[in-house]
């Protein structure tokens, strides 16, 4: 078996071996790095590039070099920066590709949304996006990620406000799905935005998905003051959802609930800790319709330690 495009690395039967590689690599490996560093030159979007020493310049170009459903991996190098300036500025349209940022803290790759219509689309199945920082340089970005294919995972895809308290850029929405985005997982993400957008905010909008998991995230968001502003929404009935171990501070005057799944939604909602402003109705902080909620705690005061939400009498049986 020939080597993959990792010519000076360690290989085993043609497969590159990286420290703590995740996922296990079955296909080709490509590297993306816009700016030169000690081990690589500045990236160029050219077929002769894509190695560690000569990376591609952009993630979207690297996606176009992948082969569907063979386990290809794109490693985005520490310090890489990239701007999404239009709808579909990055589009994951090749199935089974993993995009993994390298580096810790602020050395992780940073992707900036620069227009209100800028978006990262996921239109192919079984895509993993992991360990990147996302931010904005434009007010009122409508929807940062749009997922319309099954098996997508956003893992440690962090969001940080741009400028002092987000004064120069707010997102209206982080994630919007279609009904085809089944088996979606959003996990281990940390999001912070302390300036509200001007439009009603639905941070994660699940539109009729099946078997979604939203697990172990932290969302600290000052949201638009409106009853229609919801942190996690199933705006069309979701089936078999799991929402667990999330820490949510979703504040803004007149906001009444924080997790809201519409009628006929099913699944389990457990071990979440949610906080909102004084208008938040503790008994209705988490609305799951036919979901089974247990061990969730909510507060609407700075001094409150949280009460069960919904209360025992409100649990669906």
Beta strands, then each sheet from edge to edge (+ up, - down):
strand 1: 11-12
strand 2: 15-16
strand 3: 29-32
strand 4: 73-76
strand 5: 81-84
strand 6: 90-92
strand 7: 98-101
strand 8: 110-113
strand 9: 120-122
strand 10: 128-136
strand 11: 145-147
strand 12: 153-160
strand 13: 175-177
strand 14: 185-187
strand 15: 190-193
strand 16: 202-207
strand 17: 213-215
strand 18: 218-222
strand 19: 230-236
strand 20: 241-244
strand 21: 247-251
strand 22: 259-261
strand 23: 266-270
strand 24: 273-275
strand 25: 286-287
strand 26: 290-294
strand 27: 297-299
strand 28: 307-308
sheet 1: 1+ 2-
sheet 2: 3+ 4+ 7+ 10+ 8+ 5+
sheet 3: 3+ 4+ 7+ 10+ 12+ 14+ 17+ 20+ 23+ 26+
sheet 4: 3+ 4+ 7+ 10+ 12+ 15+ 18+ 21+ 24+ 27+ 28-
sheet 5: 6+ 9+ 11+ 13+ 16+ 19+ 22+ 25+
end
